[in-house]
Amino acid sequence: MTGRDQTNVEQKRPRTNPRMWLVGFAVLALVVIAYWDTFRTLWLTWQTNANYSHGTLIPPIAAFVFWAERKRISGRASGGSLWALVAIVLALGVHVLSIRAGVFMTQGYSFVLLVAGVIALFLGGRALRAAWFPVSYLIFMLPMPPVLMSEVSFRLKVFAARAGSALAIKLGIPLARVGMTIHMPAGSLRIADPCSGLRSLIALIALGALFGYFSRGPVWKRLALFLSAIPIAVAANIVRITLLCVVANVWGIEAALGFFHDVSGVLIFVLALVGLFVVQRLLRMPREAGEAS
């Protein structure tokens, strides 16, 4: 490369503008002020609702992915667009209306839209498309609509109770299921809402998205890895209920509902995590093929 070519390359490289940094910090400060109550409510939700206890991990993960992809994102940086301003105004409008209406859920989603709009405003639409995953990943930290949560939790609970008790019968355990209660000679097990598996399902879907994004291979295989988190989580919860029946039949109801009940939740999540690794290994393209393509 000649000296002239090197000079041209250096001239094409984007230079850091101190004013842009100041504007960026100012925008960040305004966002924190505007969404302070939303962030505080989110934090309380993560601390008090077991279904969203993973929420504390989502922002750091999203920030890490954004930082890891910073060169690719900045490499696609361009001028802002009118659509970015529209997205920002729409996000702030939804946020204000949500506060006035006392609806918390839409406040969180408006924040994700605002983040997308700010990135598009400062870096352009092409950079936002490059940052689509860390931005959209923030959705996993937000609560789902309560009606949807109740419906999904109920259906998961019914399916897990039926499948878990049926599998336990196949293992030779004498039991009779009546609704959400499993009756055995040692006593009865009640399949409550925390045993629906919804908590593990939400966390594993978020984890499956991370697996799919960082895995090698074509889009359909990465999507299959992401979607595999759903049946893996459901199957893991069925195994947990079956094991509870086994422990209750052998060592009694107190043993099943005591220490083993708490430990089994962690063990089954680890089992589901191993399942994701197995699916990843089955779907991942060979290294040589990935490099040749």
Long-range contacts (C-beta under 8 A, 24 or more apart in sequence): 14-74, 14-77, 20-122, 23-122, 24-122, 27-118, 31-111, 31-114, 31-118, 34-92, 34-95, 35-95, 35-107, 35-111, 37-99, 38-95, 38-104, 38-107, 38-108, 38-111, 41-104, 41-107, 42-108, 42-141, 42-142, 45-143, 46-141, 49-143, 50-194, 50-199, 51-149, 51-198, 51-199, 51-202, 52-141, 52-143, 52-202, 53-199, 54-140, 54-202, 54-203, 54-206, 55-140, 55-141, 55-142, 58-137, 58-138, 58-140, 58-141, 58-206, 59-138, 59-141, 61-137, 61-210, 62-134, 62-135, 62-137, 62-138, 63-134, 65-133, 65-134, 65-137, 65-213, 66-131, 66-134, 66-135, 69-130, 69-131, 69-133, 69-134, 72-130, 73-123, 73-127, 73-130, 73-131, 74-123, 74-127, 75-130, 76-123, 76-124, 76-126, 76-127, 76-129, 76-130, 77-123, 77-124, 77-126, 77-127, 78-123, 78-124, 78-125, 78-126, 78-127, 79-124, 80-120, 80-121, 80-122, 80-123, 80-124, 81-120, 81-121, 81-124, 81-125, 83-120, 83-125, 84-117, 84-118, 84-120, 84-121, 84-125, 85-117, 85-121, 86-117, 87-113, 87-114, 87-116, 87-117, 87-120, 88-114, 88-117, 88-118, 88-121, 90-117, 91-117, 104-143, 105-142, 105-143, 105-144, 105-145, 108-141, 108-142, 108-143, 109-139, 109-142, 111-138, 112-136, 112-138, 112-139, 112-142, 133-209, 133-213, 137-206, 137-209, 137-210, 140-202, 140-205, 140-206, 140-209, 144-202, 149-198, 152-198, 153-193, 153-196, 153-198, 154-196, 156-196, 156-197, 156-198, 156-201, 156-234, 156-237, 157-191, 157-192, 157-193, 157-195, 157-196, 157-197, 159-234, 160-191, 160-195, 160-196, 160-197, 160-234, 160-237, 160-238, 160-241, 161-191, 161-241, 163-238, 163-241, 164-191, 164-237, 164-238, 164-239, 164-240, 164-241, 164-242, 164-244, 164-245, 165-241, 165-245, 167-238, 167-239, 167-242, 168-241, 168-242, 168-245, 168-246, 168-249, 171-242, 171-246, 173-245, 173-246, 173-249, 174-249, 175-245, 175-249, 182-245, 184-245, 184-248, 184-249, 184-253, 185-249, 186-248, 186-249, 186-252, 186-253, 187-248, 187-252, 187-253, 188-253, 189-244, 189-245, 189-248, 189-253, 189-256, 189-257, 191-241, 195-237, 195-240, 195-241, 196-237, 197-233, 197-234, 197-236, 197-237, 197-240, 200-233, 200-236, 200-237, 200-265, 200-268, 200-269, 200-272, 201-229, 201-230, 201-233, 201-234, 201-237, 203-269, 204-229, 204-230, 204-232, 204-233, 204-269, 204-272, 204-273, 204-276, 205-229, 205-230, 205-233, 207-273, 207-276, 208-276, 211-276, 211-280, 215-280, 215-283, 215-284, 216-284, 216-285, 216-287, 216-290, 217-283, 217-284, 217-285, 217-290, 218-285, 221-283, 221-284, 221-285, 224-279, 224-283, 225-276, 225-279, 225-280, 225-283, 228-275, 228-276, 228-279, 229-272, 229-276, 232-272, 232-275, 232-276, 232-279, 233-272, 235-272, 235-275, 236-268, 236-269, 236-271, 236-272, 236-275, 237-268, 239-268, 239-271, 240-264, 240-265, 240-268
